[in-house]
């Protein structure tokens, strides 16, 4: 368990090798010492988390939950006083930062009988949670004595709601919970306010947002609960403005639920509701009404619309209703103010722009002055620009494509959708002809010549890789501290190399049918890493340690170095590997070459100071571009070093020494990986930066999305893979 914390940041990859190996040890400990509460409790949770493993059958998932139920009951019988220990509940493990009970995502793929069976299992699981709260429930009488008693009571009885997976149960239980609270609160002092009605699990608690076969029955139950006379009477008896507003929203939901459920009926209900809000709040209807007073109405309406009118959504209907309430036109915003408002709208903090993409298109001409390097200056516009741009490029709609085309007339931009929907974690690498995309073990090739996607061999044993690179020897390489996957492009075949040192791997490269991998990355967060170079054949055999700061005597060529940080590996010639290195104790560094034939280390260039996280990249023209100290970047060509680029803060505290060829005023961001052309056009997708370093003011106007990789297809043409597909960009002449 002491070692388990190392896996916590990767816990959601429950198929990961380290996770499974830890599970075997935990299970063995629980079997060897069954009287140990810690082992039993942790093992119970670890086994339940396997429910998220890919490719499981629904019957297997149900069996996992039944096993958890049996284990939980057994644990409770063995340790009846477990709640007095460090393990106060059966439903949370302090060692495993993952809850196994988010099962509603499985319901959509289940048959009617499987769905019914899983709901029944969760009813039994939920009964255990209810019994855990019995003591607190019984300790409170018919009213709350003070605010703290109300908070503890509410927390205890709402816990079971987190174990609900279907709407019919969620509606009934959230109603029962609110009734219990209201019946006590109505008799309590008015000195404090019961805040349960703004909790995530407030009635009606919506957990399934997709269409379901039992929609009619569930809607009938909801209508019955909303119209419950005792419930509405309790809300009226609490003489506080918050509950007057709550009653109005309940009545609005009731009105929509008993209508024909059409979008027009919803707009009418919203309009009537907002007019009543105007009277209670003494303010004109505006977009804030939607975010402040319609959260429950929004959840219920979207659930209903998904089932009866899936092309419609609550937000647009409600915004139109606000506009119809009267003169509610927003004041004219500057372009900068519009970006800030659009950013808040994306984060659901405010809804003030009915058609943000349309508004963005109308502002295209004036927006062109906002070059991205002018926005990346550590201010609210910095965040707004990156958020809006990512949303624009990752919205799969015709409106988004039209907006991109209108905004950036200096570019020919094409979009190619992935053949299937992937998650946000899409790693990519490639060269001008092909881009390789890896997500959850699935590998796809995108051919730039014909814009076709091709499914390739799947990673044989999925692991949570942290890096994915293309090697010009004809391979793709994915790795983490425990595994390296080597994909042979010609053979369409993966080789999995296991039993590594466990140290962070900074880079990998293939020379002469041998895989070299360098330790010294700061990915794991440590400020001191072992620096070592290993190699093996492409099947993981014939391993060799070339040098290590941990080995006795350290690294002969660098006496006294015990740890440090390195960049990735760069192939500088058919027999030479280059990397940059920082010695932490001395804050010194430089660029180092390793001759794979002679097995010698040579310092190509020493630097009196080095970046906290060394970075090095080889550009298409052969130049080596790397990070130096404090936002400085160097260029190395023919072993000659040039101070190439200085990132200057927008408001420097001291004078900036003009020592570099280029000075760029912007927020300090990591520029590598990037593309730097012979004409000094710098494109950094992780920073969303596109700038002509020679003439920043003459930079063609473009905003870029975040991407892991940039691939130059041809001069003036490049590709960026994003979570929904691949974009290609071509600068128009």
C-alpha positions as CSV (number, residue, x, y, z in Angstrom):
1,X,0.0,0.0,0.0
2,X,2.9,2.4,0.6
3,X,4.0,1.7,-3.0
4,X,0.5,2.1,-4.3
5,X,0.5,5.9,-4.2
6,X,2.9,5.8,-7.2
7,X,0.0,4.4,-9.2
8,X,-2.6,6.8,-8.0
9,X,-2.1,9.3,-10.9
10,X,-2.7,6.4,-13.3
11,X,-5.5,4.7,-11.4
12,X,-8.1,5.4,-14.1
13,X,-6.2,3.1,-16.5
14,X,-7.4,0.0,-14.7
15,X,-5.9,-2.2,-17.3
16,X,-2.5,-0.8,-16.7
17,X,0.2,-3.4,-15.8
18,X,1.2,-1.7,-12.6
19,X,-2.4,-1.6,-11.5
20,X,-2.9,-5.3,-12.1
21,X,0.4,-6.2,-10.4
22,X,-0.5,-4.2,-7.4
23,X,-3.9,-5.9,-7.3
24,X,-2.3,-9.3,-7.2
25,X,-0.2,-8.3,-4.2
26,X,-3.2,-6.8,-2.4
27,X,-5.3,-9.9,-3.1
28,X,-2.5,-12.1,-1.8
29,X,-2.2,-10.0,1.4
30,X,-5.9,-10.3,2.0
31,X,-5.8,-14.1,1.5
32,X,-2.8,-14.5,3.8
33,X,-4.2,-12.3,6.5
34,X,-8.0,-12.4,6.3
35,X,-8.3,-10.8,9.7
36,X,-6.7,-7.5,8.5
37,X,-9.4,-4.9,7.8
38,X,-7.1,-2.7,5.8
39,X,-6.2,-5.6,3.4
40,X,-9.8,-6.8,3.0
41,X,-11.2,-3.4,2.5
42,X,-8.6,-2.3,-0.1
43,X,-8.9,-5.6,-2.0
44,X,-12.7,-5.4,-2.1
45,X,-12.4,-2.0,-3.8
46,X,-9.6,-2.9,-6.1
47,X,-11.5,-5.9,-7.4
48,X,-14.6,-3.8,-7.9
49,X,-12.7,-1.2,-10.0
50,X,-12.0,-3.9,-12.6
51,X,-15.6,-3.2,-13.8
52,X,-14.1,-0.4,-15.9
53,X,-11.8,-2.8,-17.8
54,X,-12.4,-2.6,-21.6
55,X,-14.1,-5.4,-23.5
56,X,-15.9,-6.9,-20.4
57,X,-19.3,-8.4,-21.0
58,X,-22.2,-6.9,-19.2
59,X,-22.8,-10.2,-17.4
60,X,-19.2,-10.0,-16.1
61,X,-19.8,-6.4,-14.8
62,X,-22.9,-7.5,-13.0
63,X,-21.0,-10.4,-11.5
64,X,-18.3,-8.0,-10.2
65,X,-20.9,-5.8,-8.5
66,X,-22.5,-8.9,-6.9
67,X,-19.1,-10.0,-5.7
68,X,-18.6,-6.5,-4.1
69,X,-22.0,-6.8,-2.4
70,X,-21.1,-10.2,-0.9
71,X,-17.6,-9.0,0.2
72,X,-19.2,-5.8,1.7
73,X,-21.7,-7.8,3.7
74,X,-19.0,-10.3,4.9
75,X,-16.7,-7.4,5.9
76,X,-19.5,-5.8,7.9
77,X,-20.3,-9.1,9.7
78,X,-16.6,-9.6,10.5
79,X,-16.0,-6.0,11.7
80,X,-19.4,-4.6,12.9
81,X,-17.6,-1.6,14.3
82,X,-15.7,-0.8,11.1
83,X,-17.1,2.8,11.0
84,X,-15.0,3.6,14.1
85,X,-11.8,2.7,12.2
86,X,-10.0,4.5,9.4
87,X,-12.5,2.8,7.0
88,X,-15.6,4.6,7.9
89,X,-17.6,3.5,4.9
90,X,-17.8,0.5,2.6
91,X,-18.0,2.7,-0.5
92,X,-14.7,4.6,-0.4
93,X,-11.0,3.5,-0.1
94,X,-8.4,5.9,1.1
95,X,-5.8,4.0,-1.0
96,X,-7.7,3.9,-4.3
97,X,-8.8,7.3,-5.8
98,X,-11.4,5.7,-8.0
99,X,-15.1,4.9,-7.3
100,X,-16.3,1.8,-9.0
101,X,-20.0,2.8,-8.8
102,X,-20.3,5.0,-11.9
103,X,-22.2,2.2,-13.6
104,X,-24.8,4.2,-15.5
105,X,-22.5,4.5,-18.5
106,X,-23.0,0.7,-19.0
107,X,-26.8,0.8,-19.0
108,X,-27.0,2.0,-22.6
109,X,-25.4,-1.1,-23.9
110,X,-27.4,-3.5,-21.8
111,X,-30.5,-5.6,-22.7
112,X,-33.7,-5.0,-20.7
113,X,-33.1,-8.0,-18.5
114,X,-29.5,-7.0,-17.8
115,X,-30.5,-3.4,-17.0
116,X,-33.1,-4.7,-14.6
117,X,-30.7,-7.0,-12.9
118,X,-28.0,-4.3,-12.5
119,X,-30.6,-1.9,-11.0
120,X,-31.6,-4.5,-8.5
121,X,-28.0,-5.2,-7.5
122,X,-27.5,-1.4,-6.9
123,X,-30.6,-1.3,-4.8
124,X,-29.0,-3.9,-2.5
125,X,-25.7,-1.9,-2.5
126,X,-27.6,1.3,-1.8
127,X,-29.4,-0.4,1.2
128,X,-26.0,-0.9,2.8
129,X,-25.2,2.8,2.4
130,X,-28.6,3.7,3.9
131,X,-27.9,1.5,6.9
132,X,-24.5,3.3,7.4
133,X,-26.4,6.6,7.9
134,X,-28.9,5.1,10.3
135,X,-27.2,6.4,13.4
136,X,-27.1,10.0,12.2
137,X,-30.6,9.8,10.9
138,X,-31.9,8.5,14.2
139,X,-30.0,11.1,16.3
140,X,-31.9,13.9,14.7
141,X,-35.5,14.6,15.9
142,X,-38.2,16.4,14.0
143,X,-36.2,19.6,13.6
144,X,-32.5,20.7,13.2
145,X,-31.0,22.2,16.4
146,X,-28.3,24.1,14.5
147,X,-26.6,24.4,11.1
148,X,-24.0,21.8,11.8
149,X,-26.6,19.1,12.6
150,X,-28.3,19.9,9.4
151,X,-25.1,19.6,7.4
152,X,-24.2,16.2,8.9
153,X,-27.7,14.9,8.5
154,X,-27.9,16.1,4.8
155,X,-24.5,14.6,4.0
156,X,-25.4,11.2,5.6
157,X,-28.8,10.7,3.9
158,X,-27.7,12.0,0.4
159,X,-24.7,9.6,0.2
160,X,-27.0,6.8,-1.1
161,X,-27.9,9.0,-4.1
162,X,-24.4,8.7,-5.4
163,X,-25.2,5.0,-5.8
164,X,-28.2,5.5,-8.1
165,X,-27.8,4.6,-11.8
166,X,-31.3,5.0,-13.3
167,X,-33.6,8.0,-13.4
168,X,-36.7,6.3,-12.0
169,X,-34.9,5.5,-8.8
170,X,-33.0,8.8,-8.8
171,X,-36.3,10.8,-9.0
172,X,-37.9,8.9,-6.2
173,X,-34.9,8.8,-3.8
174,X,-34.0,12.5,-4.4
175,X,-37.6,13.4,-3.7
176,X,-37.6,11.3,-0.5
177,X,-34.4,12.9,0.7
178,X,-35.6,16.4,0.1
179,X,-38.9,15.7,1.9
180,X,-37.0,14.4,4.9
181,X,-34.9,17.6,5.0
182,X,-37.9,19.9,4.4
183,X,-40.0,18.3,7.2
184,X,-37.3,19.0,9.7
185,X,-36.3,22.4,8.3
186,X,-39.8,23.8,8.3
187,X,-39.8,23.5,12.2
188,X,-36.2,24.8,12.6
189,X,-34.9,28.2,13.3
190,X,-34.7,30.6,10.4
191,X,-31.2,31.7,11.5
192,X,-29.6,29.4,9.0
193,X,-30.5,28.4,5.4
194,X,-30.8,24.8,4.3
195,X,-28.7,24.6,1.2
196,X,-29.6,21.1,0.0
197,X,-31.7,22.5,-2.8
198,X,-28.5,23.6,-4.6
199,X,-26.7,20.3,-4.2
200,X,-25.9,18.1,-7.2
201,X,-28.3,15.4,-6.0
202,X,-31.3,17.7,-5.5
203,X,-34.7,16.6,-6.7
204,X,-35.3,15.8,-9.5
205,X,-31.8,14.2,-9.7
206,X,-31.1,13.3,-13.3
207,X,-28.4,10.5,-13.8
208,X,-29.4,9.2,-17.3
209,X,-29.3,11.9,-19.9
210,X,-29.9,9.6,-22.9
211,X,-33.0,8.1,-24.3
212,X,-34.3,5.1,-22.3
213,X,-37.0,2.5,-22.9
214,X,-38.8,3.2,-19.6
215,X,-39.1,7.0,-20.5
216,X,-43.0,7.0,-20.3
217,X,-43.1,5.2,-16.9
218,X,-40.3,7.4,-15.5
219,X,-42.0,10.6,-16.7
220,X,-45.2,9.6,-15.1
221,X,-43.5,9.1,-11.8
222,X,-41.8,12.5,-12.1
223,X,-45.1,14.2,-12.8
224,X,-46.6,12.6,-9.7
225,X,-43.8,13.7,-7.5
226,X,-43.7,17.3,-8.8
227,X,-47.4,17.7,-8.2
228,X,-47.3,16.2,-4.6
229,X,-49.4,18.6,-2.5
230,X,-47.5,18.0,0.7
231,X,-44.2,18.8,-1.0
232,X,-45.4,22.1,-2.5
233,X,-47.1,23.0,0.9
234,X,-43.8,22.6,2.7
235,X,-42.0,24.9,0.2
236,X,-44.7,27.5,0.8
237,X,-44.5,27.2,4.6
238,X,-40.8,28.1,4.6
239,X,-40.9,31.9,4.5
240,X,-37.7,32.5,2.7
241,X,-37.1,34.0,-0.8
242,X,-35.0,31.0,-1.8
243,X,-37.9,28.6,-1.4
244,X,-40.3,30.9,-3.2
245,X,-37.9,30.6,-6.2
246,X,-37.7,26.9,-5.7
247,X,-41.4,26.5,-5.8
248,X,-41.6,28.5,-9.0
249,X,-39.1,26.2,-10.7
250,X,-40.9,23.1,-9.5
251,X,-44.1,24.5,-10.9
252,X,-42.4,25.2,-14.2
253,X,-41.1,21.6,-14.4
254,X,-44.6,20.4,-13.6
255,X,-46.1,22.6,-16.4
256,X,-43.7,21.3,-19.0
257,X,-44.1,17.7,-17.9
258,X,-47.9,17.9,-18.3
259,X,-47.6,19.6,-21.7
260,X,-47.2,18.0,-25.1
261,X,-43.4,18.1,-24.4
262,X,-42.6,20.0,-27.7
263,X,-39.8,22.6,-27.9
264,X,-42.5,25.3,-28.4
265,X,-44.2,24.3,-25.2
266,X,-40.9,24.4,-23.3
267,X,-40.3,27.9,-24.6
268,X,-43.7,29.0,-23.4
269,X,-43.1,27.5,-20.0
270,X,-39.7,29.2,-19.8
271,X,-41.2,32.5,-20.8
272,X,-43.9,32.3,-18.2
273,X,-41.4,31.2,-15.6
274,X,-39.0,34.1,-16.3
275,X,-41.8,36.6,-16.1
276,X,-42.7,35.3,-12.6
277,X,-39.0,35.5,-11.7
278,X,-39.0,39.2,-12.7
279,X,-41.6,39.9,-10.1
280,X,-39.8,38.0,-7.3
281,X,-36.3,39.2,-8.1
282,X,-37.4,42.8,-9.1
283,X,-35.1,42.6,-12.1
284,X,-35.6,42.3,-15.9
285,X,-35.3,38.8,-17.4
286,X,-31.7,38.2,-18.6
287,X,-29.4,35.3,-19.4
288,X,-28.4,35.0,-15.7
289,X,-31.9,33.8,-15.0
290,X,-31.0,30.6,-16.9
291,X,-27.8,29.9,-14.9
292,X,-29.1,31.0,-11.5
293,X,-32.7,29.8,-11.4
294,X,-33.1,27.1,-14.0
295,X,-30.6,24.4,-13.2
296,X,-33.2,21.7,-12.3
297,X,-35.4,22.8,-15.2
298,X,-32.5,22.5,-17.5
299,X,-31.6,19.0,-16.4
300,X,-35.1,17.7,-16.6
301,X,-35.9,19.4,-19.9
302,X,-32.8,18.1,-21.6
303,X,-33.6,14.6,-20.5
304,X,-37.2,15.0,-21.9
305,X,-35.9,16.5,-25.2
306,X,-33.4,13.7,-25.7
307,X,-36.3,11.3,-25.7
308,X,-38.9,13.3,-27.7
309,X,-37.0,15.9,-29.7
310,X,-33.3,15.0,-29.7
311,X,-32.3,17.8,-32.1
312,X,-33.2,20.5,-29.6
313,X,-31.6,21.5,-26.4
314,X,-32.7,23.6,-23.4
315,X,-30.1,26.3,-23.6
316,X,-31.1,27.7,-27.0
317,X,-34.8,27.5,-26.2
318,X,-34.4,29.3,-22.8
319,X,-32.2,32.0,-24.4
320,X,-34.9,32.7,-27.0
321,X,-37.5,32.8,-24.2
322,X,-35.4,35.4,-22.4
323,X,-35.3,37.6,-25.5
324,X,-39.0,37.3,-25.9
325,X,-39.6,38.6,-22.4
326,X,-38.8,42.1,-23.4
327,X,-36.0,44.4,-24.2
328,X,-33.0,42.3,-23.2
329,X,-30.4,43.0,-25.8
330,X,-26.9,42.9,-24.4
331,X,-24.8,46.0,-24.8
332,X,-22.2,46.1,-27.6
333,X,-19.0,44.3,-26.6
334,X,-15.5,44.9,-27.9
335,X,-13.7,42.0,-29.5
336,X,-11.7,41.4,-26.3
337,X,-14.9,41.6,-24.1
338,X,-16.6,39.2,-26.5
339,X,-13.8,36.6,-26.2
340,X,-14.0,36.8,-22.4
341,X,-17.8,36.4,-22.5
342,X,-17.5,33.5,-24.9
343,X,-15.0,31.8,-22.6
344,X,-17.4,32.1,-19.6
345,X,-20.1,30.7,-21.7
346,X,-18.0,27.6,-22.6
347,X,-17.4,27.0,-18.9
348,X,-21.1,27.4,-18.2
349,X,-20.4,30.4,-15.9
350,X,-22.7,32.7,-17.9
351,X,-24.9,32.6,-20.9
352,X,-25.0,36.0,-22.6
353,X,-24.4,35.2,-26.3
354,X,-27.3,33.4,-28.1
355,X,-25.2,32.5,-31.2
356,X,-21.5,32.8,-30.3
357,X,-20.2,31.2,-33.5
358,X,-22.4,33.5,-35.6
359,X,-21.2,36.5,-33.6
360,X,-17.6,35.3,-34.1
361,X,-18.1,35.2,-37.9
362,X,-19.5,38.7,-38.0
363,X,-16.5,40.0,-36.1
364,X,-14.0,38.2,-38.5
365,X,-12.5,41.4,-40.0
366,X,-11.9,43.2,-36.7
367,X,-10.7,40.0,-34.9
368,X,-7.8,39.7,-37.4
369,X,-5.8,42.2,-35.4
370,X,-5.8,39.8,-32.5
371,X,-2.8,37.7,-33.6
372,X,-2.3,34.8,-31.2
373,X,1.1,35.9,-29.9
374,X,-0.6,39.2,-28.8
375,X,-3.2,37.2,-26.8
376,X,-0.7,34.8,-25.1
377,X,0.3,37.4,-22.5
378,X,-0.6,35.9,-19.1
379,X,-3.9,37.7,-18.7
380,X,-7.6,36.7,-18.9
381,X,-7.4,37.0,-22.7
382,X,-4.7,34.3,-22.7
383,X,-7.2,31.8,-21.1
384,X,-10.1,33.0,-23.2
385,X,-8.2,32.6,-26.5
386,X,-7.0,29.1,-25.7
387,X,-10.5,27.9,-24.5
388,X,-12.4,29.5,-27.4
389,X,-9.9,28.2,-30.0
390,X,-10.0,24.6,-28.6
391,X,-13.8,24.7,-28.5
392,X,-14.0,26.0,-32.1
393,X,-11.8,23.3,-33.6
394,X,-13.3,20.5,-31.5
395,X,-16.9,21.3,-32.2
396,X,-17.9,18.9,-34.9
397,X,-20.5,21.0,-36.7
398,X,-21.0,22.8,-40.0
399,X,-21.3,26.1,-38.0
400,X,-17.8,25.6,-36.6
401,X,-16.3,24.8,-40.0
402,X,-18.0,27.9,-41.5
403,X,-16.6,30.0,-38.6
404,X,-13.1,28.7,-39.1
405,X,-13.2,29.4,-42.9
406,X,-14.6,32.9,-42.4
407,X,-12.2,33.8,-39.6
408,X,-8.9,32.8,-41.3
409,X,-9.1,33.7,-45.0
410,X,-5.3,33.6,-45.4
411,X,-5.4,29.8,-44.9
412,X,-6.9,26.8,-46.7
413,X,-8.1,24.7,-43.8
414,X,-9.4,21.2,-44.3
415,X,-10.9,18.8,-41.6
416,X,-10.9,15.0,-41.7
417,X,-13.0,13.3,-39.1
418,X,-11.7,10.1,-37.3
419,X,-13.5,6.9,-38.5
420,X,-14.8,6.4,-35.0
421,X,-15.3,8.6,-31.9
422,X,-12.3,8.7,-29.6
423,X,-11.7,10.2,-26.2
424,X,-9.7,13.4,-25.5
425,X,-6.4,11.5,-25.1
426,X,-5.2,11.0,-28.7
427,X,-1.5,10.7,-29.0
428,X,0.0,11.3,-32.5
429,X,3.3,11.3,-34.3
430,X,4.4,11.1,-37.9
431,X,6.1,12.4,-41.0
432,X,5.0,14.3,-44.1
433,X,3.4,11.2,-45.7
434,X,1.7,9.6,-42.7
435,X,0.4,10.6,-39.3
436,X,-0.1,7.8,-36.7
437,X,-2.8,8.2,-34.0
438,X,-2.9,6.2,-30.8
439,X,-5.8,6.2,-28.4
440,X,-6.4,3.6,-25.7
441,X,-4.4,1.1,-27.6
442,X,-6.1,1.6,-31.0
443,X,-3.7,2.7,-33.8
444,X,-4.8,4.4,-37.0
445,X,-2.8,5.9,-39.9
446,X,-3.8,9.1,-41.7
447,X,-2.3,9.3,-45.1
448,X,-1.8,13.0,-46.1
449,X,-1.8,12.4,-49.9
450,X,-5.3,10.9,-50.1
451,X,-6.6,11.9,-46.6
452,X,-7.6,8.3,-45.8
453,X,-7.6,6.7,-42.4
454,X,-6.4,3.0,-42.0
455,X,-6.8,0.8,-39.0
456,X,-3.5,-0.8,-37.9
457,X,-2.5,-3.4,-35.4
458,X,-3.7,-2.8,-31.9
459,X,-1.3,-2.4,-29.0
460,X,-1.3,-6.0,-27.7
461,X,-1.4,-5.1,-24.0
462,X,-2.9,-1.8,-23.3
463,X,-0.9,0.4,-20.9
464,X,-1.1,4.1,-20.1
465,X,1.6,5.5,-22.3
466,X,2.9,9.0,-21.7
467,X,4.8,9.4,-24.9
468,X,4.3,8.4,-28.5
469,X,6.9,9.2,-31.2
470,X,7.8,8.4,-34.8
471,X,11.3,7.1,-35.5
472,X,12.6,7.5,-39.1
473,X,14.0,3.9,-39.0
474,X,10.4,2.9,-39.7
475,X,8.9,2.6,-36.3
476,X,6.5,4.2,-33.8
477,X,7.4,4.0,-30.1
478,X,5.1,4.4,-27.1
479,X,6.3,4.2,-23.5
480,X,5.9,4.7,-19.8
481,X,8.3,3.7,-16.9
482,X,7.1,0.1,-17.1
483,X,6.6,-0.7,-20.8
484,X,7.9,0.2,-24.2
485,X,5.7,-0.6,-27.2
486,X,7.6,-0.7,-30.6
487,X,5.4,-0.6,-33.7
488,X,7.1,-2.0,-36.9
489,X,5.4,0.1,-39.6
490,X,6.4,-2.3,-42.5
491,X,5.2,-5.4,-40.7
492,X,2.2,-3.8,-39.0
493,X,3.2,-5.4,-35.8
494,X,3.9,-4.4,-32.2
495,X,6.6,-5.6,-29.9
496,X,6.1,-5.1,-26.1
497,X,9.2,-4.6,-24.0
498,X,8.6,-5.1,-20.3
499,X,10.5,-5.4,-17.0
500,X,12.1,-2.0,-17.3
501,X,14.0,-0.1,-14.5
502,X,10.9,1.8,-13.4
503,X,12.7,5.2,-13.9
504,X,11.1,7.8,-16.1
505,X,12.1,7.5,-19.7
506,X,12.9,10.8,-21.4
507,X,13.4,9.6,-25.0
508,X,13.8,6.6,-27.2
509,X,15.4,6.0,-30.7
510,X,16.2,3.1,-32.9
511,X,19.7,2.8,-34.5
512,X,21.0,-0.3,-36.2
513,X,18.0,-2.6,-35.1
514,X,18.6,-1.6,-31.5
515,X,16.3,0.4,-29.3
516,X,18.0,3.0,-27.1
517,X,16.1,4.6,-24.3
518,X,17.3,7.4,-22.0
519,X,16.3,7.9,-18.4
520,X,16.2,11.4,-16.9
521,X,12.7,12.8,-17.7
522,X,10.9,15.1,-15.2
523,X,7.5,13.7,-16.2
524,X,7.0,12.1,-12.8
525,X,7.5,15.4,-11.0
526,X,10.8,14.6,-9.3
527,X,13.5,17.2,-9.3
528,X,16.3,14.7,-9.3
529,X,16.4,11.8,-11.7
530,X,18.9,9.0,-12.5
531,X,20.5,9.7,-15.9
532,X,21.1,6.5,-17.8
533,X,21.2,5.1,-21.3
534,X,20.0,1.6,-22.0
535,X,19.6,-0.4,-25.2
536,X,18.1,-3.7,-26.3
537,X,17.1,-5.4,-29.5
538,X,13.6,-4.8,-30.9
539,X,12.2,-7.7,-29.0
540,X,13.6,-6.5,-25.6
541,X,16.4,-8.9,-25.5
542,X,20.2,-8.5,-25.5
543,X,20.0,-5.6,-23.0
544,X,22.8,-3.3,-22.3
545,X,23.4,-0.4,-19.9
546,X,25.7,2.1,-21.6
547,X,26.1,4.6,-18.7
548,X,24.3,5.5,-15.5
549,X,24.7,8.1,-12.8
550,X,23.5,5.5,-10.3
551,X,26.1,2.9,-11.2
552,X,29.3,2.7,-9.1
553,X,31.6,5.4,-10.3
554,X,28.8,7.3,-12.0
555,X,29.3,8.5,-15.6
556,X,33.0,8.5,-16.4
557,X,32.8,11.5,-18.8
558,X,30.9,13.5,-16.2
559,X,32.5,13.0,-12.9
560,X,30.5,14.0,-9.8
561,X,27.1,13.9,-11.5
562,X,24.7,11.8,-9.5
563,X,21.4,13.0,-10.9
564,X,19.8,15.5,-13.2
565,X,17.3,15.9,-16.0
566,X,17.5,15.3,-19.8
567,X,15.6,16.1,-22.9
568,X,14.5,13.4,-25.3
569,X,16.8,11.6,-27.7
570,X,17.6,13.1,-31.1
571,X,19.2,11.2,-33.9
572,X,21.8,13.5,-35.3
573,X,23.5,11.0,-37.6
574,X,23.2,7.3,-38.4
575,X,25.4,6.5,-35.4
576,X,25.0,9.6,-33.1
577,X,22.3,10.3,-30.4
578,X,22.1,13.8,-29.0
579,X,20.3,15.1,-25.9
580,X,20.5,18.1,-23.7
581,X,21.1,17.7,-19.9
582,X,20.8,19.7,-16.8
583,X,22.9,18.9,-13.7
584,X,20.6,19.9,-10.8
585,X,23.2,20.5,-8.1
586,X,25.2,22.9,-10.2
587,X,22.4,24.3,-12.5
588,X,24.8,23.7,-15.4
589,X,24.1,21.9,-18.6
590,X,24.7,21.5,-22.2
591,X,24.2,19.4,-25.3
592,X,25.7,15.9,-25.3
593,X,26.3,13.4,-28.1
594,X,26.6,9.6,-27.7
595,X,28.4,7.7,-30.4
596,X,26.6,4.3,-30.6
597,X,29.6,2.6,-32.3
598,X,32.4,3.9,-30.1
599,X,30.1,4.1,-27.0
600,X,31.6,7.5,-26.1
601,X,30.0,10.6,-24.6
602,X,31.0,14.0,-26.0
603,X,29.9,17.5,-24.9
604,X,29.0,19.4,-28.1
605,X,28.2,22.6,-26.2
606,X,28.3,23.6,-22.6
607,X,25.8,26.1,-21.2
608,X,26.5,28.0,-18.0
609,X,22.8,27.7,-17.2
610,X,20.1,25.4,-18.3
611,X,16.3,25.2,-18.4
612,X,14.5,23.6,-15.5
613,X,13.1,21.1,-18.0
614,X,15.5,20.5,-20.9
615,X,14.0,20.2,-24.4
616,X,15.6,19.5,-27.7
617,X,14.2,19.0,-31.2
618,X,15.7,18.5,-34.6
619,X,14.1,20.7,-37.3
620,X,13.4,19.6,-40.9
621,X,16.5,21.5,-42.1
622,X,18.8,19.7,-39.6
623,X,19.1,22.4,-37.0
624,X,18.8,21.5,-33.3
625,X,16.4,23.8,-31.4
626,X,16.5,23.6,-27.6
627,X,15.5,25.3,-24.4
628,X,18.1,27.2,-22.3
629,X,17.7,29.2,-19.1
630,X,14.7,31.4,-18.3
631,X,12.7,31.4,-21.5
632,X,15.7,31.3,-23.7
633,X,16.1,29.1,-26.7
634,X,19.3,28.2,-28.6
635,X,20.0,26.9,-32.1
636,X,22.8,24.5,-32.7
637,X,24.1,23.8,-36.2
638,X,27.4,22.3,-37.2
639,X,28.2,22.3,-33.5
640,X,27.9,26.1,-33.4
641,X,25.6,27.6,-30.8
642,X,23.5,30.6,-31.4
643,X,21.3,32.5,-29.0
644,X,18.2,32.3,-31.1
645,X,15.0,33.3,-29.2
646,X,14.1,35.1,-26.0
647,X,10.6,35.1,-24.6
648,X,10.1,38.4,-22.9
649,X,7.3,38.8,-20.3
650,X,4.7,41.5,-21.2
651,X,5.6,43.5,-18.1
652,X,9.3,42.8,-17.3
653,X,10.5,43.7,-13.8
654,X,13.9,44.6,-15.3
655,X,15.4,45.6,-18.6
656,X,15.6,42.8,-21.1
657,X,19.0,42.3,-22.6
658,X,18.7,42.1,-26.4
659,X,21.1,39.2,-26.8
660,X,19.1,36.9,-29.0
661,X,18.4,37.0,-32.7
662,X,14.6,37.2,-32.0
663,X,12.7,38.7,-29.0
664,X,9.1,37.7,-28.6
665,X,6.8,39.4,-26.0
666,X,4.4,36.8,-24.6
667,X,3.7,34.6,-21.7
668,X,6.3,32.0,-20.9
669,X,5.1,28.7,-22.5
670,X,6.8,25.5,-23.5
671,X,7.4,25.8,-27.3
672,X,8.7,22.3,-28.0
673,X,7.5,20.3,-29.8
674,X,7.2,22.8,-32.6
675,X,7.9,23.4,-36.3
676,X,10.5,26.1,-37.1
677,X,10.9,26.7,-40.8
678,X,14.0,28.1,-42.6
679,X,12.2,31.4,-42.8
680,X,11.9,31.4,-39.0
681,X,8.1,30.8,-38.9
682,X,7.5,29.3,-35.5
683,X,4.4,27.0,-35.0
684,X,4.0,25.5,-31.5
685,X,0.7,23.6,-31.2
686,X,0.9,23.0,-27.4
687,X,1.2,26.7,-26.9
688,X,-1.3,27.4,-29.8
689,X,1.4,29.8,-31.2
690,X,1.9,30.8,-34.8
691,X,4.3,33.7,-35.4
692,X,6.7,35.0,-38.0
693,X,9.7,35.7,-35.8
694,X,11.3,38.0,-38.4
695,X,8.1,40.1,-38.8
696,X,5.6,39.3,-36.0
697,X,3.3,42.1,-37.1
698,X,3.1,40.6,-40.6
699,X,2.1,37.1,-39.3
700,X,-0.9,35.7,-41.2
701,X,-3.9,35.7,-38.9
702,X,-4.6,32.2,-37.5
703,X,-5.7,30.7,-34.2
704,X,-4.5,27.2,-33.5
705,X,-6.0,24.4,-31.4
706,X,-4.0,22.4,-28.9
707,X,-2.3,19.4,-30.5
708,X,0.3,16.9,-29.4
709,X,2.1,16.9,-32.7
710,X,2.6,19.1,-35.7
711,X,3.6,17.5,-39.0
712,X,5.0,19.5,-41.9
713,X,3.4,18.2,-45.1
714,X,5.1,20.6,-47.5
715,X,6.5,24.2,-47.3
716,X,3.7,26.4,-46.0
717,X,1.5,23.4,-45.2
718,X,1.1,21.4,-42.0
719,X,-1.3,19.1,-40.1
720,X,-2.6,19.1,-36.6
721,X,-4.4,16.1,-35.0
722,X,-7.0,17.1,-32.4
723,X,-9.4,14.9,-30.4
724,X,-12.1,14.8,-33.1
725,X,-10.0,14.5,-36.3
726,X,-7.1,15.9,-38.3
727,X,-6.9,19.5,-39.6
728,X,-4.6,20.5,-42.5
729,X,-3.5,24.1,-42.9
730,X,-2.1,25.6,-46.1
731,X,-0.9,29.2,-46.3
732,X,-2.4,30.9,-49.3
733,X,0.0,32.7,-51.5
